[in-house]
């Protein structure tokens, strides 16, 4: 199974574009920071990752303010250029304040 759910913050968003099939696509960057236990030790985890949303979800993510947090769900795939991984976001739930 290839499923990722990440609590993260929207830190960058590019302009809305369209795929060759005519679907809206939105490229963006997410940042995550947390403290987790690994082998009995507390570990501080920080990461920033590239993400993409395709289809109807681009409306919600396009309206999301930079710096806003939430739960991003989807799957990982190799980036089109073959360099690294790309998080394909298929669902989103804003953080409750």
C-alpha angles and dihedrals in degrees: 000000000000107000128139128184115185131181101217149146126245105240103164137016129185127207119288112262136177130242120232086261090058097252119140113250129191124194117201145153127243128199126202131189128177146135117245137174116246120178091340094309128108111240128190110222124199126170142157121202140182116244140181134199123198128192130001095351089070088076093060095042092044089057093047113109118240108260093030117135133215148130113289119195131188142090140293124244135168112270115256092248090052093245112124132315131310123209109224104205113210101165137024136189119188118234113261111237 
